[in-house]
Amino acid sequence: MSLDLHAPVMVAAGCGGTGRELAAYGALADLGGFVTRSITIAARPGGPGPRVLETPSGLVHAVDLQNPGLDQFLALELPWLVQQDARVFVSIVGRTLGEYAELARRLGRAPGIAGIEVNLSPPDASAAGVFDVREPFHAASVVAAVHRDLPRGTPVLAKLRSDVLRVAESARSVLDAGADAVVVGNALPAAMPDGRPAGLSGPATRPLALRCLVEVAAAAPGATVVACGGIGSAEDARAALDNGASAVQVGTALLHDPTTAHRLLAEMEEITA
Ligand SMILES: Cc1cc2nc3c(=O)[nH]c(=O)nc-3n(C[C@H](O)[C@H](O)[C@H](O)COP(=O)(O)O)c2cc1C
């Protein structure tokens, strides 16, 4: 199954809010896809503040997977996104394999979803109490469960972390388990100054994510790979595409400038014109 993105720039999970915030700066339908923040079965209130810290090399964040839960998401957020003609990829995360399967089953019945992105790499997974997928075969079990419970033809993206030592093995495992594409990578495990588990995103992650992309492209020739991590300019995006990515996701850069994804798309079109 191909991803069939009509544009090579997507919004990364958790960085476009509910979509309403971003839509003020450009039509979501123009982008290759909008990935939602990771949705869990039950609502999560998120961690205590401060949740976000700017550093010279990127953003440190401890959002703790805050989201309204599946019911509220289906009732209030998804219909609006679908109305915008956005290609909506719902990011999901679960505490057990059973939760992943339930998320897949219920989202698979919701109209208008372009695909599911399985978050296999939250930087604070153990603190957040989600299923531990550090081992490639655990990641594969999650993807297999999601794949099994989705209607045939719904693309599954598996989001891996930029762990250079394991990423190629993880990519092969999730592709064998039925993933249609691999997203490389997520925020890196970091800590807030008070020691709380957090993620590091932004420019510092870009060279690491690029190295992981190169490893995955070599290990899984022909696979659809989406690059994510520190991408903020057309040059960054071009480097990813030249090294085997089919598309890029823009995250932290949107928090600095919400027009980034649209601007990048326009600049890339100019370069290739
Ligand atoms: C504030 C914030 C919230 C995020 N929430 C999620 C999330 O819910 N699910 C997920 O898979 N990734 C989440 N991410 C990670 C991003 O999607 C992206 O993978 C990561 O930040 C690296 O890309 P970037 O450097 O372009 O931001 C979040 C990142 C940030 C900065």
PDBQT file of the ligand as one rigid body, heavy atoms in Angstrom, charges set to zero:
ROOT
HETATM    1  C1  LIG A 301       5.347  20.042  21.964  1.00  0.00    +0.000 C 
HETATM    2  C2  LIG A 301       5.538  18.744  21.238  1.00  0.00    +0.000 A 
HETATM    3  C3  LIG A 301       4.577  17.741  21.329  1.00  0.00    +0.000 A 
HETATM    4  C4  LIG A 301       4.744  16.537  20.646  1.00  0.00    +0.000 A 
HETATM    5  N1  LIG A 301       3.773  15.569  20.727  1.00  0.00    +0.000 NA
HETATM    6  C5  LIG A 301       3.928  14.406  20.032  1.00  0.00    +0.000 A 
HETATM    7  C6  LIG A 301       2.914  13.413  20.059  1.00  0.00    +0.000 A 
HETATM    8  O1  LIG A 301       1.857  13.560  20.674  1.00  0.00    +0.000 OA
HETATM    9  N2  LIG A 301       3.137  12.254  19.376  1.00  0.00    +0.000 N 
HETATM   10  C7  LIG A 301       4.299  12.038  18.653  1.00  0.00    +0.000 A 
HETATM   11  O2  LIG A 301       4.453  10.971  18.022  1.00  0.00    +0.000 OA
HETATM   12  N3  LIG A 301       5.266  12.976  18.604  1.00  0.00    +0.000 NA
HETATM   13  C8  LIG A 301       5.107  14.143  19.268  1.00  0.00    +0.000 A 
HETATM   14  N4  LIG A 301       6.087  15.096  19.210  1.00  0.00    +0.000 N 
HETATM   15  C9  LIG A 301       7.317  14.824  18.418  1.00  0.00    +0.000 C 
HETATM   16  C10 LIG A 301       7.248  15.434  17.014  1.00  0.00    +0.000 C 
HETATM   17  O3  LIG A 301       6.176  14.938  16.269  1.00  0.00    +0.000 OA
HETATM   18  C11 LIG A 301       8.545  15.163  16.227  1.00  0.00    +0.000 C 
HETATM   19  O4  LIG A 301       8.669  13.788  15.989  1.00  0.00    +0.000 OA
HETATM   20  C12 LIG A 301       9.796  15.604  16.978  1.00  0.00    +0.000 C 
HETATM   21  O5  LIG A 301       9.574  16.805  17.658  1.00  0.00    +0.000 OA
HETATM   22  C13 LIG A 301      10.991  15.776  16.028  1.00  0.00    +0.000 C 
HETATM   23  O6  LIG A 301      10.682  16.657  14.971  1.00  0.00    +0.000 OA
HETATM   24  P1  LIG A 301      10.956  18.253  15.062  1.00  0.00    +0.000 P 
HETATM   25  O7  LIG A 301      12.384  18.425  15.467  1.00  0.00    +0.000 OA
HETATM   26  O8  LIG A 301      10.645  18.781  13.701  1.00  0.00    +0.000 OA
HETATM   27  O9  LIG A 301      10.028  18.793  16.105  1.00  0.00    +0.000 OA
HETATM   28  C14 LIG A 301       5.926  16.319  19.869  1.00  0.00    +0.000 A 
HETATM   29  C15 LIG A 301       6.882  17.333  19.793  1.00  0.00    +0.000 A 
HETATM   30  C16 LIG A 301       6.708  18.527  20.448  1.00  0.00    +0.000 A 
HETATM   31  C17 LIG A 301       7.763  19.603  20.312  1.00  0.00    +0.000 C 
ENDROOT
TORSDOF 0
